[in-house]
Amino acid sequence: MPDDDLDRSAPQQPPRDPTTPGGPGADGQRIDGQGIDGQGIDGLGAAAPVPADRPSARAMTLSVSMLATAVLLAAVAVLPAPYSVSGPGPTEDVLGKVDDKPLITIDGASTYTSTGELRLTTVSATGGPGYPSSTLRVLQGWLSPWSLVQPREILFPDADRTQDDIDQENSAQMVSSQENASVAALTELGYEVPATLVVAGTVKGTGADGKFEDGDVLTAVNGTDLPDYLSLITTMDAVKPGAKVTATVRRQGEDVDVVVPTTKGDDGRAQMGVYIDPDFDMPVDIAIEAGRIGGPSAGTMFALGIIDLMTPQDEAAGQVIAGTGTIDVAGTVGPIGGIRQKLAGAARDGATWFLAPAANCGEVVGHVPDGLRVVRVETLHEAYEDVVAIGAGKAKDLPTCEAAS
């Protein structure tokens, strides 16, 4: 019978002579009158058998119970829980590459290198369609100061939405964010960015409802021509909320004047109640490739990256600066979600500075990781000047988020 259980790598001991008292035993043990290691031997020199203790019924029951409990806990740990868990997501340097491709590519203008980093920040979330939160993930989230656990329906209120629906929405928001960032950055750099202001609809219940048609092109307000989107914003800024304005639109090849009473928007400005879908004529071709990252919250960092690449100055000058915030074509920085998770992700990836939207400051105070300095920003112009100050080592007096008094 082959000796399959033999460890052939171990040195073999010569057979002992059972008739030689005191001779060498197996494994170098001594055989004397008391036997091997104090055990008795029979008259032929063989070790006397030692009866094995049987485990008690109580020990067997305890072992089985512990095994069953371990299996049950393991099963429960991977079961989906009715919660969403948001945590720090990846960060990316907008001056660098994603999947070996430049995140920002510029054609039609000179570009320059930078020694610093401008990192966009993200949030990773589970609990949505196709990505349920396990019980273990929920427990980990509760124990982490940088994660947020909340009922699933708060983050994903529409139970009928699929992951494809969410991905498409995030992608659309990202495209809009990139366009806004490009226009805002070029405007900050002094470029003119012509735009055709196409009416895409009206707000129900406002004075514009029923007075405009889809496809109308807005060309003037109160006699002021509107060659670009920024002209519309500055013209409306001069209107007192509630006042009537005369909007000139090109409709089927003819100019038509429409008188519209304005209302007061959430930002306190006058608005006509018209949705505008601007068609921009970019003077410089800018392409942004952010991989699988979606949503609108990277707009500010995209705009800063474009400006940095198109200017000879090394703005960041070796500093690692992270940030977040939506951006509109006028360069206004807007609030975002998940600011605390983004702060943690920035600190994890080596950032020492963080540009935070002023509207998010209430969530920032008291939740800044060690080693990270937060700078409050409201506009792209402010954010750019802050980056320059940080790179120049003159950031001591930059505004930060403070507790409400």
Sequence and secondary structure as in RCSB ss.txt:
>XXXX:A:sequence
MPDDDLDRSAPQQPPRDPTTPGGPGADGQRIDGQGIDGQGIDGLGAAAPVPADRPSARAMTLSVSMLATAVLLAA
VAVLPAPYSVSGPGPTEDVLGKVDDKPLITIDGASTYTSTGELRLTTVSATGGPGYPSSTLRVLQGWLSPWSLVQ
PREILFPDADRTQDDIDQENSAQMVSSQENASVAALTELGYEVPATLVVAGTVKGTGADGKFEDGDVLTAVNGTD
LPDYLSLITTMDAVKPGAKVTATVRRQGEDVDVVVPTTKGDDGRAQMGVYIDPDFDMPVDIAIEAGRIGGPSAGT
MFALGIIDLMTPQDEAAGQVIAGTGTIDVAGTVGPIGGIRQKLAGAARDGATWFLAPAANCGEVVGHVPDGLRVV
RVETLHEAYEDVVAIGAGKAKDLPTCEAAS
>XXXX:A:secstr
   TT  TTS       TTSTT B GGG BEETTEETT  B TTS B         HHHHHHHHHHHHHHHHHHH
HHHSEESEEEEEEEEEEETTSEETTEESEEEESS     SSEEEEEEEEEESBTTB EEHHHHHHHHH TT EEE
EHHHH   TT  HHHHHHHHHHHHHHHHHHHHHHHHHHTT    EEEEEEEE TTSTTTTT  TT EEEEETTEE
 SSHHHHHHHHHTS TT EEEEEEEETTEEEEEEEE EE TTS EE SEEEEEEE  SSEEEE  TT  SSTTHH
HHHHHHHHHHSSS SSTT EEEE  EE TT BEE  S HHHHHHHHHHTT SEEEEEGGGHHHHTT   TT EEE
EESBHHHHHHHHHHHHTT  TT        
